[in-house]
Amino acid sequence: MLRRALILLTLLTVHAVAQPTSEPTPMAQAVAAIKLNPNWQRIEITEERPTSYRLQLCHKALGQRHSPVVSRAEATANTKEIAGAVLDELKKEEKDPAKDWNKVSVWAQ
């Protein structure tokens, strides 16, 4: 009986820890503060670790199946713009990305 109670307590503890928090993270707040370009669909956080973040920029589809949505140069400029905006937002929230060794990578799709 005691063994069953310990197993149940362990399962309940793991379930409680795994529940998402309702408070947005600083990275989520930083991404939400970025004003989307007219040809951007959304910016997603694909990975969020204490000092490492990966973001994905999704461009709006043009409707043509094989044509690129944006040029490589424009995609590079867009990802740099997003990375800079995210770092600026983190600084506004009194974070120090350089001191904390934060890594931000952004890729476009």
PDB file as gemmi writes it, atoms N, CA and C in Angstrom:
CRYST1    1.000    1.000    1.000  90.00  90.00  90.00 P 1                      
ATOM      1  N   MET A   1       0.826  -1.196   0.000  1.00  0.00           N  
ATOM      2  CA  MET A   1       0.000   0.000   0.000  1.00  0.00           C  
ATOM      3  C   MET A   1       0.871   1.261   0.000  1.00  0.00           C  
ATOM      4  N   LEU A   2       1.917   1.242   0.817  1.00  0.00           N  
ATOM      5  CA  LEU A   2       2.805   2.394   0.889  1.00  0.00           C  
ATOM      6  C   LEU A   2       3.519   2.600  -0.438  1.00  0.00           C  
ATOM      7  N   ARG A   3       3.887   1.493  -1.077  1.00  0.00           N  
ATOM      8  CA  ARG A   3       4.571   1.579  -2.372  1.00  0.00           C  
ATOM      9  C   ARG A   3       3.657   2.216  -3.422  1.00  0.00           C  
ATOM     10  N   ARG A   4       2.382   1.834  -3.453  1.00  0.00           N  
ATOM     11  CA  ARG A   4       1.416   2.413  -4.389  1.00  0.00           C  
ATOM     12  C   ARG A   4       1.238   3.908  -4.129  1.00  0.00           C  
ATOM     13  N   ALA A   5       1.211   4.285  -2.868  1.00  0.00           N  
ATOM     14  CA  ALA A   5       1.055   5.699  -2.527  1.00  0.00           C  
ATOM     15  C   ALA A   5       2.256   6.508  -3.000  1.00  0.00           C  
ATOM     16  N   LEU A   6       3.463   5.946  -2.864  1.00  0.00           N  
ATOM     17  CA  LEU A   6       4.664   6.650  -3.330  1.00  0.00           C  
ATOM     18  C   LEU A   6       4.673   6.784  -4.852  1.00  0.00           C  
ATOM     19  N   ILE A   7       4.255   5.735  -5.544  1.00  0.00           N  
ATOM     20  CA  ILE A   7       4.197   5.802  -7.010  1.00  0.00           C  
ATOM     21  C   ILE A   7       3.181   6.846  -7.449  1.00  0.00           C  
ATOM     22  N   LEU A   8       2.020   6.858  -6.822  1.00  0.00           N  
ATOM     23  CA  LEU A   8       0.991   7.837  -7.153  1.00  0.00           C  
ATOM     24  C   LEU A   8       1.477   9.251  -6.859  1.00  0.00           C  
ATOM     25  N   LEU A   9       2.137   9.452  -5.737  1.00  0.00           N  
ATOM     26  CA  LEU A   9       2.668  10.762  -5.380  1.00  0.00           C  
ATOM     27  C   LEU A   9       3.713  11.215  -6.395  1.00  0.00           C  
ATOM     28  N   THR A  10       4.562  10.295  -6.828  1.00  0.00           N  
ATOM     29  CA  THR A  10       5.578  10.620  -7.835  1.00  0.00           C  
ATOM     30  C   THR A  10       4.925  11.025  -9.144  1.00  0.00           C  
ATOM     31  N   LEU A  11       3.922  10.277  -9.586  1.00  0.00           N  
ATOM     32  CA  LEU A  11       3.230  10.608 -10.831  1.00  0.00           C  
ATOM     33  C   LEU A  11       2.540  11.961 -10.746  1.00  0.00           C  
ATOM     34  N   LEU A  12       1.917  12.250  -9.623  1.00  0.00           N  
ATOM     35  CA  LEU A  12       1.259  13.543  -9.457  1.00  0.00           C  
ATOM     36  C   LEU A  12       2.271  14.683  -9.446  1.00  0.00           C  
ATOM     37  N   THR A  13       3.427  14.461  -8.851  1.00  0.00           N  
ATOM     38  CA  THR A  13       4.475  15.485  -8.814  1.00  0.00           C  
ATOM     39  C   THR A  13       5.007  15.753 -10.211  1.00  0.00           C  
ATOM     40  N   VAL A  14       5.268  14.710 -10.977  1.00  0.00           N  
ATOM     41  CA  VAL A  14       5.757  14.871 -12.347  1.00  0.00           C  
ATOM     42  C   VAL A  14       4.714  15.595 -13.187  1.00  0.00           C  
ATOM     43  N   HIS A  15       3.453  15.243 -13.038  1.00  0.00           N  
ATOM     44  CA  HIS A  15       2.388  15.898 -13.795  1.00  0.00           C  
ATOM     45  C   HIS A  15       2.297  17.379 -13.436  1.00  0.00           C  
ATOM     46  N   ALA A  16       2.430  17.713 -12.169  1.00  0.00           N  
ATOM     47  CA  ALA A  16       2.349  19.107 -11.745  1.00  0.00           C  
ATOM     48  C   ALA A  16       3.519  19.915 -12.281  1.00  0.00           C  
ATOM     49  N   VAL A  17       4.700  19.344 -12.332  1.00  0.00           N  
ATOM     50  CA  VAL A  17       5.878  20.043 -12.842  1.00  0.00           C  
ATOM     51  C   VAL A  17       5.766  20.246 -14.344  1.00  0.00           C  
ATOM     52  N   ALA A  18       5.148  19.320 -15.051  1.00  0.00           N  
ATOM     53  CA  ALA A  18       5.071  19.387 -16.506  1.00  0.00           C  
ATOM     54  C   ALA A  18       4.018  20.357 -17.015  1.00  0.00           C  
ATOM     55  N   GLN A  19       3.176  20.890 -16.159  1.00  0.00           N  
ATOM     56  CA  GLN A  19       2.133  21.803 -16.586  1.00  0.00           C  
ATOM     57  C   GLN A  19       2.736  23.123 -17.053  1.00  0.00           C  
ATOM     58  N   PRO A  20       2.238  23.690 -18.172  1.00  0.00           N  
ATOM     59  CA  PRO A  20       2.775  24.963 -18.653  1.00  0.00           C  
ATOM     60  C   PRO A  20       2.393  26.099 -17.712  1.00  0.00           C  
ATOM     61  N   THR A  21       3.260  27.098 -17.662  1.00  0.00           N  
ATOM     62  CA  THR A  21       2.975  28.245 -16.822  1.00  0.00           C  
ATOM     63  C   THR A  21       2.127  29.226 -17.606  1.00  0.00           C  
ATOM     64  N   SER A  22       1.304  29.974 -16.914  1.00  0.00           N  
ATOM     65  CA  SER A  22       0.439  30.935 -17.588  1.00  0.00           C  
ATOM     66  C   SER A  22       1.168  32.253 -17.840  1.00  0.00           C  
ATOM     67  N   GLU A  23       2.270  32.471 -17.167  1.00  0.00           N  
ATOM     68  CA  GLU A  23       3.018  33.707 -17.341  1.00  0.00           C  
ATOM     69  C   GLU A  23       3.968  33.583 -18.532  1.00  0.00           C  
ATOM     70  N   PRO A  24       3.892  34.527 -19.493  1.00  0.00           N  
ATOM     71  CA  PRO A  24       4.786  34.434 -20.652  1.00  0.00           C  
ATOM     72  C   PRO A  24       6.247  34.655 -20.259  1.00  0.00           C  
ATOM     73  N   THR A  25       7.122  33.967 -20.947  1.00  0.00           N  
ATOM     74  CA  THR A  25       8.554  34.089 -20.688  1.00  0.00           C  
ATOM     75  C   THR A  25       9.059  35.402 -21.280  1.00  0.00           C  
ATOM     76  N   PRO A  26      10.241  35.869 -20.835  1.00  0.00           N  
ATOM     77  CA  PRO A  26      10.796  37.085 -21.435  1.00  0.00           C  
ATOM     78  C   PRO A  26      10.973  36.969 -22.949  1.00  0.00           C  
ATOM     79  N   MET A  27      11.344  35.795 -23.446  1.00  0.00           N  
ATOM     80  CA  MET A  27      11.508  35.620 -24.884  1.00  0.00           C  
ATOM     81  C   MET A  27      10.168  35.728 -25.594  1.00  0.00           C  
ATOM     82  N   ALA A  28       9.124  35.122 -25.030  1.00  0.00           N  
ATOM     83  CA  ALA A  28       7.792  35.210 -25.634  1.00  0.00           C  
ATOM     84  C   ALA A  28       7.319  36.659 -25.668  1.00  0.00           C  
ATOM     85  N   GLN A  29       7.606  37.416 -24.612  1.00  0.00           N  
ATOM     86  CA  GLN A  29       7.247  38.832 -24.580  1.00  0.00           C  
ATOM     87  C   GLN A  29       8.035  39.615 -25.618  1.00  0.00           C  
ATOM     88  N   ALA A  30       9.308  39.284 -25.775  1.00  0.00           N  
ATOM     89  CA  ALA A  30      10.150  39.971 -26.756  1.00  0.00           C  
ATOM     90  C   ALA A  30       9.664  39.700 -28.174  1.00  0.00           C  
ATOM     91  N   VAL A  31       9.308  38.462 -28.473  1.00  0.00           N  
ATOM     92  CA  VAL A  31       8.815  38.110 -29.809  1.00  0.00           C  
ATOM     93  C   VAL A  31       7.458  38.767 -30.064  1.00  0.00           C  
ATOM     94  N   ALA A  32       6.601  38.794 -29.054  1.00  0.00           N  
ATOM     95  CA  ALA A  32       5.277  39.407 -29.213  1.00  0.00           C  
ATOM     96  C   ALA A  32       5.377  40.911 -29.460  1.00  0.00           C  
ATOM     97  N   ALA A  33       6.446  41.538 -28.985  1.00  0.00           N  
ATOM     98  CA  ALA A  33       6.613  42.984 -29.150  1.00  0.00           C  
ATOM     99  C   ALA A  33       7.096  43.373 -30.543  1.00  0.00           C  
ATOM    100  N   ILE A  34       7.538  42.413 -31.343  1.00  0.00           N  
ATOM    101  CA  ILE A  34       8.043  42.711 -32.685  1.00  0.00           C  
ATOM    102  C   ILE A  34       6.873  42.956 -33.628  1.00  0.00           C  
ATOM    103  N   LYS A  35       6.920  44.091 -34.338  1.00  0.00           N  
ATOM    104  CA  LYS A  35       5.888  44.404 -35.318  1.00  0.00           C  
ATOM    105  C   LYS A  35       6.185  43.607 -36.592  1.00  0.00           C  
ATOM    106  N   LEU A  36       5.189  42.854 -37.050  1.00  0.00           N  
ATOM    107  CA  LEU A  36       5.372  42.009 -38.226  1.00  0.00           C  
ATOM    108  C   LEU A  36       5.410  42.846 -39.503  1.00  0.00           C  
ATOM    109  N   ASN A  37       6.320  42.481 -40.393  1.00  0.00           N  
ATOM    110  CA  ASN A  37       6.429  43.065 -41.720  1.00  0.00           C  
ATOM    111  C   ASN A  37       5.209  42.642 -42.535  1.00  0.00           C  
ATOM    112  N   PRO A  38       4.818  43.364 -43.571  1.00  0.00           N  
ATOM    113  CA  PRO A  38       3.644  42.960 -44.356  1.00  0.00           C  
ATOM    114  C   PRO A  38       3.749  41.568 -44.992  1.00  0.00           C  
ATOM    115  N   ASN A  39       4.965  41.117 -45.333  1.00  0.00           N  
ATOM    116  CA  ASN A  39       5.081  39.791 -45.949  1.00  0.00           C  
ATOM    117  C   ASN A  39       5.452  38.699 -44.955  1.00  0.00           C  
ATOM    118  N   TRP A  40       5.422  38.986 -43.661  1.00  0.00           N  
ATOM    119  CA  TRP A  40       5.658  37.979 -42.631  1.00  0.00           C  
ATOM    120  C   TRP A  40       4.317  37.433 -42.157  1.00  0.00           C  
ATOM    121  N   GLN A  41       4.255  36.149 -41.945  1.00  0.00           N  
ATOM    122  CA  GLN A  41       3.036  35.551 -41.407  1.00  0.00           C  
ATOM    123  C   GLN A  41       3.092  35.491 -39.880  1.00  0.00           C  
ATOM    124  N   ARG A  42       4.214  34.993 -39.352  1.00  0.00           N  
ATOM    125  CA  ARG A  42       4.366  34.888 -37.891  1.00  0.00           C  
ATOM    126  C   ARG A  42       5.826  34.603 -37.548  1.00  0.00           C  
ATOM    127  N   ILE A  43       6.136  34.777 -36.280  1.00  0.00           N  
ATOM    128  CA  ILE A  43       7.447  34.409 -35.742  1.00  0.00           C  
ATOM    129  C   ILE A  43       7.177  33.383 -34.645  1.00  0.00           C  
ATOM    130  N   GLU A  44       7.791  32.230 -34.752  1.00  0.00           N  
ATOM    131  CA  GLU A  44       7.592  31.158 -33.771  1.00  0.00           C  
ATOM    132  C   GLU A  44       8.861  30.936 -32.964  1.00  0.00           C  
ATOM    133  N   ILE A  45       8.698  30.603 -31.700  1.00  0.00           N  
ATOM    134  CA  ILE A  45       9.817  30.174 -30.870  1.00  0.00           C  
ATOM    135  C   ILE A  45       9.862  28.655 -30.983  1.00  0.00           C  
ATOM    136  N   THR A  46      10.896  28.132 -31.636  1.00  0.00           N  
ATOM    137  CA  THR A  46      10.980  26.684 -31.827  1.00  0.00           C  
ATOM    138  C   THR A  46      11.776  25.998 -30.729  1.00  0.00           C  
ATOM    139  N   GLU A  47      12.631  26.754 -30.052  1.00  0.00           N  
ATOM    140  CA  GLU A  47      13.402  26.195 -28.937  1.00  0.00           C  
ATOM    141  C   GLU A  47      13.685  27.322 -27.956  1.00  0.00           C  
ATOM    142  N   GLU A  48      13.462  27.053 -26.687  1.00  0.00           N  
ATOM    143  CA  GLU A  48      13.728  28.047 -25.649  1.00  0.00           C  
ATOM    144  C   GLU A  48      14.395  27.358 -24.465  1.00  0.00           C  
ATOM    145  N   ARG A  49      15.662  27.675 -24.297  1.00  0.00           N  
ATOM    146  CA  ARG A  49      16.447  27.170 -23.170  1.00  0.00           C  
ATOM    147  C   ARG A  49      16.927  28.370 -22.369  1.00  0.00           C  
ATOM    148  N   PRO A  50      17.496  28.164 -21.198  1.00  0.00           N  
ATOM    149  CA  PRO A  50      17.909  29.312 -20.387  1.00  0.00           C  
ATOM    150  C   PRO A  50      18.818  30.309 -21.108  1.00  0.00           C  
ATOM    151  N   THR A  51      19.727  29.848 -21.957  1.00  0.00           N  
ATOM    152  CA  THR A  51      20.614  30.791 -22.647  1.00  0.00           C  
ATOM    153  C   THR A  51      20.639  30.576 -24.158  1.00  0.00           C  
ATOM    154  N   SER A  52      19.717  29.820 -24.692  1.00  0.00           N  
ATOM    155  CA  SER A  52      19.714  29.532 -26.123  1.00  0.00           C  
ATOM    156  C   SER A  52      18.285  29.590 -26.653  1.00  0.00           C  
ATOM    157  N   TYR A  53      18.109  30.339 -27.729  1.00  0.00           N  
ATOM    158  CA  TYR A  53      16.783  30.504 -28.318  1.00  0.00           C  
ATOM    159  C   TYR A  53      16.867  30.291 -29.822  1.00  0.00           C  
ATOM    160  N   ARG A  54      15.877  29.608 -30.384  1.00  0.00           N  
ATOM    161  CA  ARG A  54      15.762  29.448 -31.834  1.00  0.00           C  
ATOM    162  C   ARG A  54      14.388  29.955 -32.242  1.00  0.00           C  
ATOM    163  N   LEU A  55      14.396  30.825 -33.229  1.00  0.00           N  
ATOM    164  CA  LEU A  55      13.160  31.402 -33.732  1.00  0.00           C  
ATOM    165  C   LEU A  55      13.013  31.064 -35.208  1.00  0.00           C  
ATOM    166  N   GLN A  56      11.774  30.985 -35.660  1.00  0.00           N  
ATOM    167  CA  GLN A  56      11.495  30.718 -37.064  1.00  0.00           C  
ATOM    168  C   GLN A  56      10.596  31.817 -37.593  1.00  0.00           C  
ATOM    169  N   LEU A  57      11.019  32.446 -38.672  1.00  0.00           N  
ATOM    170  CA  LEU A  57      10.216  33.453 -39.355  1.00  0.00           C  
ATOM    171  C   LEU A  57       9.472  32.765 -40.490  1.00  0.00           C  
ATOM    172  N   CYS A  58       8.156  32.832 -40.458  1.00  0.00           N  
ATOM    173  CA  CYS A  58       7.342  32.242 -41.526  1.00  0.00           C  
ATOM    174  C   CYS A  58       6.823  33.374 -42.402  1.00  0.00           C  
ATOM    175  N   HIS A  59       7.194  33.337 -43.682  1.00  0.00           N  
ATOM    176  CA  HIS A  59       6.720  34.323 -44.640  1.00  0.00           C  
ATOM    177  C   HIS A  59       5.354  33.916 -45.178  1.00  0.00           C  
ATOM    178  N   LYS A  60       4.588  34.894 -45.627  1.00  0.00           N  
ATOM    179  CA  LYS A  60       3.296  34.607 -46.246  1.00  0.00           C  
ATOM    180  C   LYS A  60       3.532  33.956 -47.605  1.00  0.00           C  
ATOM    181  N   ALA A  61       2.691  33.018 -47.940  1.00  0.00           N  
ATOM    182  CA  ALA A  61       2.806  32.336 -49.233  1.00  0.00           C  
ATOM    183  C   ALA A  61       2.263  33.238 -50.335  1.00  0.00           C  
ATOM    184  N   LEU A  62       2.915  33.178 -51.494  1.00  0.00           N  
ATOM    185  CA  LEU A  62       2.473  33.974 -52.636  1.00  0.00           C  
ATOM    186  C   LEU A  62       1.447  33.245 -53.492  1.00  0.00           C  
ATOM    187  N   GLY A  63       1.302  31.966 -53.285  1.00  0.00           N  
ATOM    188  CA  GLY A  63       0.349  31.196 -54.059  1.00  0.00           C  
ATOM    189  C   GLY A  63       0.991  30.421 -55.187  1.00  0.00           C  
ATOM    190  N   GLN A  64       2.159  30.838 -55.669  1.00  0.00           N  
ATOM    191  CA  GLN A  64       2.843  30.086 -56.712  1.00  0.00           C  
ATOM    192  C   GLN A  64       3.667  29.001 -56.048  1.00  0.00           C  
ATOM    193  N   ARG A  65       3.560  27.822 -56.545  1.00  0.00           N  
ATOM    194  CA  ARG A  65       4.139  26.660 -55.868  1.00  0.00           C  
ATOM    195  C   ARG A  65       5.664  26.666 -55.839  1.00  0.00           C  
ATOM    196  N   HIS A  66       6.314  27.015 -56.939  1.00  0.00           N  
ATOM    197  CA  HIS A  66       7.760  26.882 -57.007  1.00  0.00           C  
ATOM    198  C   HIS A  66       8.514  28.206 -56.942  1.00  0.00           C  
ATOM    199  N   SER A  67       7.822  29.299 -56.734  1.00  0.00           N  
ATOM    200  CA  SER A  67       8.531  30.579 -56.702  1.00  0.00           C  
ATOM    201  C   SER A  67       8.925  30.915 -55.269  1.00  0.00           C  
ATOM    202  N   PRO A  68      10.110  31.461 -55.073  1.00  0.00           N  
ATOM    203  CA  PRO A  68      10.519  31.830 -53.712  1.00  0.00           C  
ATOM    204  C   PRO A  68       9.693  33.005 -53.208  1.00  0.00           C  
ATOM    205  N   VAL A  69       9.389  32.983 -51.944  1.00  0.00           N  
ATOM    206  CA  VAL A  69       8.594  34.050 -51.345  1.00  0.00           C  
ATOM    207  C   VAL A  69       9.421  35.325 -51.267  1.00  0.00           C  
ATOM    208  N   VAL A  70      10.646  35.207 -50.819  1.00  0.00           N  
ATOM    209  CA  VAL A  70      11.559  36.349 -50.723  1.00  0.00           C  
ATOM    210  C   VAL A  70      12.931  35.904 -51.221  1.00  0.00           C  
ATOM    211  N   SER A  71      13.738  36.876 -51.561  1.00  0.00           N  
ATOM    212  CA  SER A  71      15.098  36.552 -51.984  1.00  0.00           C  
ATOM    213  C   SER A  71      15.936  36.160 -50.773  1.00  0.00           C  
ATOM    214  N   ARG A  72      17.070  35.556 -51.035  1.00  0.00           N  
ATOM    215  CA  ARG A  72      17.978  35.165 -49.952  1.00  0.00           C  
ATOM    216  C   ARG A  72      18.469  36.408 -49.193  1.00  0.00           C  
ATOM    217  N   ALA A  73      18.759  37.476 -49.925  1.00  0.00           N  
ATOM    218  CA  ALA A  73      19.231  38.708 -49.280  1.00  0.00           C  
ATOM    219  C   ALA A  73      18.156  39.296 -48.365  1.00  0.00           C  
ATOM    220  N   GLU A  74      16.898  39.273 -48.824  1.00  0.00           N  
ATOM    221  CA  GLU A  74      15.813  39.796 -47.995  1.00  0.00           C  
ATOM    222  C   GLU A  74      15.589  38.915 -46.764  1.00  0.00           C  
ATOM    223  N   ALA A  75      15.669  37.600 -46.938  1.00  0.00           N  
ATOM    224  CA  ALA A  75      15.509  36.688 -45.801  1.00  0.00           C  
ATOM    225  C   ALA A  75      16.617  36.909 -44.776  1.00  0.00           C  
ATOM    226  N   THR A  76      17.854  37.131 -45.252  1.00  0.00           N  
ATOM    227  CA  THR A  76      18.972  37.400 -44.347  1.00  0.00           C  
ATOM    228  C   THR A  76      18.743  38.700 -43.583  1.00  0.00           C  
ATOM    229  N   ALA A  77      18.307  39.722 -44.293  1.00  0.00           N  
ATOM    230  CA  ALA A  77      18.029  41.009 -43.642  1.00  0.00           C  
ATOM    231  C   ALA A  77      16.897  40.879 -42.622  1.00  0.00           C  
ATOM    232  N   ASN A  78      15.858  40.112 -42.961  1.00  0.00           N  
ATOM    233  CA  ASN A  78      14.729  39.914 -42.045  1.00  0.00           C  
ATOM    234  C   ASN A  78      15.161  39.191 -40.770  1.00  0.00           C  
ATOM    235  N   THR A  79      15.969  38.136 -40.909  1.00  0.00           N  
ATOM    236  CA  THR A  79      16.391  37.384 -39.722  1.00  0.00           C  
ATOM    237  C   THR A  79      17.303  38.227 -38.837  1.00  0.00           C  
ATOM    238  N   LYS A  80      18.163  39.053 -39.441  1.00  0.00           N  
ATOM    239  CA  LYS A  80      19.009  39.943 -38.644  1.00  0.00           C  
ATOM    240  C   LYS A  80      18.166  40.977 -37.913  1.00  0.00           C  
ATOM    241  N   GLU A  81      17.141  41.481 -38.596  1.00  0.00           N  
ATOM    242  CA  GLU A  81      16.242  42.455 -37.972  1.00  0.00           C  
ATOM    243  C   GLU A  81      15.532  41.855 -36.762  1.00  0.00           C  
ATOM    244  N   ILE A  82      15.062  40.622 -36.906  1.00  0.00           N  
ATOM    245  CA  ILE A  82      14.359  39.955 -35.801  1.00  0.00           C  
ATOM    246  C   ILE A  82      15.310  39.680 -34.641  1.00  0.00           C  
ATOM    247  N   ALA A  83      16.502  39.181 -34.925  1.00  0.00           N  
ATOM    248  CA  ALA A  83      17.474  38.910 -33.863  1.00  0.00           C  
ATOM    249  C   ALA A  83      17.812  40.192 -33.103  1.00  0.00           C  
ATOM    250  N   GLY A  84      18.028  41.285 -33.824  1.00  0.00           N  
ATOM    251  CA  GLY A  84      18.321  42.566 -33.180  1.00  0.00           C  
ATOM    252  C   GLY A  84      17.161  43.060 -32.337  1.00  0.00           C  
ATOM    253  N   ALA A  85      15.941  42.910 -32.852  1.00  0.00           N  
ATOM    254  CA  ALA A  85      14.757  43.346 -32.102  1.00  0.00           C  
ATOM    255  C   ALA A  85      14.565  42.528 -30.836  1.00  0.00           C  
ATOM    256  N   VAL A  86      14.809  41.218 -30.931  1.00  0.00           N  
ATOM    257  CA  VAL A  86      14.678  40.351 -29.750  1.00  0.00           C  
ATOM    258  C   VAL A  86      15.705  40.748 -28.690  1.00  0.00           C  
ATOM    259  N   LEU A  87      16.944  40.972 -29.099  1.00  0.00           N  
ATOM    260  CA  LEU A  87      17.977  41.372 -28.143  1.00  0.00           C  
ATOM    261  C   LEU A  87      17.650  42.722 -27.514  1.00  0.00           C  
ATOM    262  N   ASP A  88      17.121  43.658 -28.319  1.00  0.00           N  
ATOM    263  CA  ASP A  88      16.718  44.965 -27.780  1.00  0.00           C  
ATOM    264  C   ASP A  88      15.596  44.820 -26.761  1.00  0.00           C  
ATOM    265  N   GLU A  89      14.621  43.951 -27.042  1.00  0.00           N  
ATOM    266  CA  GLU A  89      13.516  43.735 -26.106  1.00  0.00           C  
ATOM    267  C   GLU A  89      14.004  43.090 -24.815  1.00  0.00           C  
ATOM    268  N   LEU A  90      14.948  42.159 -24.924  1.00  0.00           N  
ATOM    269  CA  LEU A  90      15.498  41.548 -23.710  1.00  0.00           C  
ATOM    270  C   LEU A  90      16.224  42.588 -22.862  1.00  0.00           C  
ATOM    271  N   LYS A  91      16.917  43.515 -23.515  1.00  0.00           N  
ATOM    272  CA  LYS A  91      17.602  44.583 -22.778  1.00  0.00           C  
ATOM    273  C   LYS A  91      16.598  45.495 -22.084  1.00  0.00           C  
ATOM    274  N   LYS A  92      15.455  45.765 -22.730  1.00  0.00           N  
ATOM    275  CA  LYS A  92      14.410  46.588 -22.120  1.00  0.00           C  
ATOM    276  C   LYS A  92      13.864  45.931 -20.857  1.00  0.00           C  
ATOM    277  N   GLU A  93      13.873  44.615 -20.839  1.00  0.00           N  
ATOM    278  CA  GLU A  93      13.381  43.872 -19.680  1.00  0.00           C  
ATOM    279  C   GLU A  93      14.481  43.664 -18.640  1.00  0.00           C  
ATOM    280  N   GLU A  94      15.523  44.479 -18.737  1.00  0.00           N  
ATOM    281  CA  GLU A  94      16.649  44.475 -17.807  1.00  0.00           C  
ATOM    282  C   GLU A  94      17.426  43.164 -17.821  1.00  0.00           C  
ATOM    283  N   LYS A  95      17.461  42.512 -18.972  1.00  0.00           N  
ATOM    284  CA  LYS A  95      18.318  41.347 -19.166  1.00  0.00           C  
ATOM    285  C   LYS A  95      19.594  41.839 -19.827  1.00  0.00           C  
ATOM    286  N   ASP A  96      20.679  41.108 -19.667  1.00  0.00           N  
ATOM    287  CA  ASP A  96      21.945  41.453 -20.310  1.00  0.00           C  
ATOM    288  C   ASP A  96      22.387  40.268 -21.164  1.00  0.00           C  
ATOM    289  N   PRO A  97      21.945  40.228 -22.446  1.00  0.00           N  
ATOM    290  CA  PRO A  97      22.252  39.069 -23.295  1.00  0.00           C  
ATOM    291  C   PRO A  97      23.744  38.786 -23.436  1.00  0.00           C  
ATOM    292  N   ALA A  98      24.569  39.825 -23.515  1.00  0.00           N  
ATOM    293  CA  ALA A  98      26.013  39.600 -23.675  1.00  0.00           C  
ATOM    294  C   ALA A  98      26.613  38.996 -22.406  1.00  0.00           C  
ATOM    295  N   LYS A  99      26.237  39.535 -21.271  1.00  0.00           N  
ATOM    296  CA  LYS A  99      26.774  39.042 -19.995  1.00  0.00           C  
ATOM    297  C   LYS A  99      26.271  37.630 -19.690  1.00  0.00           C  
ATOM    298  N   ASP A 100      25.021  37.370 -20.045  1.00  0.00           N  
ATOM    299  CA  ASP A 100      24.412  36.064 -19.772  1.00  0.00           C  
ATOM    300  C   ASP A 100      24.718  35.021 -20.847  1.00  0.00           C  
ATOM    301  N   TRP A 101      25.465  35.405 -21.866  1.00  0.00           N  
ATOM    302  CA  TRP A 101      25.846  34.520 -22.968  1.00  0.00           C  
ATOM    303  C   TRP A 101      24.625  33.945 -23.674  1.00  0.00           C  
ATOM    304  N   ASN A 102      23.629  34.790 -23.904  1.00  0.00           N  
ATOM    305  CA  ASN A 102      22.443  34.348 -24.623  1.00  0.00           C  
ATOM    306  C   ASN A 102      22.745  34.186 -26.105  1.00  0.00           C  
ATOM    307  N   LYS A 103      22.256  33.108 -26.685  1.00  0.00           N  
ATOM    308  CA  LYS A 103      22.404  32.850 -28.116  1.00  0.00           C  
ATOM    309  C   LYS A 103      21.021  32.866 -28.758  1.00  0.00           C  
ATOM    310  N   VAL A 104      20.894  33.655 -29.811  1.00  0.00           N  
ATOM    311  CA  VAL A 104      19.627  33.745 -30.533  1.00  0.00           C  
ATOM    312  C   VAL A 104      19.892  33.386 -31.993  1.00  0.00           C  
ATOM    313  N   SER A 105      19.190  32.388 -32.494  1.00  0.00           N  
ATOM    314  CA  SER A 105      19.294  32.075 -33.915  1.00  0.00           C  
ATOM    315  C   SER A 105      17.909  32.176 -34.534  1.00  0.00           C  
ATOM    316  N   VAL A 106      17.867  32.753 -35.719  1.00  0.00           N  
ATOM    317  CA  VAL A 106      16.599  32.967 -36.423  1.00  0.00           C  
ATOM    318  C   VAL A 106      16.755  32.397 -37.828  1.00  0.00           C  
ATOM    319  N   TRP A 107      15.793  31.652 -38.280  1.00  0.00           N  
ATOM    320  CA  TRP A 107      15.814  31.165 -39.652  1.00  0.00           C  
ATOM    321  C   TRP A 107      14.492  31.439 -40.306  1.00  0.00           C  
ATOM    322  N   ALA A 108      14.531  31.635 -41.599  1.00  0.00           N  
ATOM    323  CA  ALA A 108      13.334  32.004 -42.353  1.00  0.00           C  
ATOM    324  C   ALA A 108      12.826  30.822 -43.156  1.00  0.00           C  
ATOM    325  N   GLN A 109      11.522  30.767 -43.280  1.00  0.00           N  
ATOM    326  CA  GLN A 109      10.895  29.713 -44.068  1.00  0.00           C  
ATOM    327  C   GLN A 109       9.947  30.349 -45.058  1.00  0.00           C  
TER     328      GLN A 109                                                      
END                                                                             
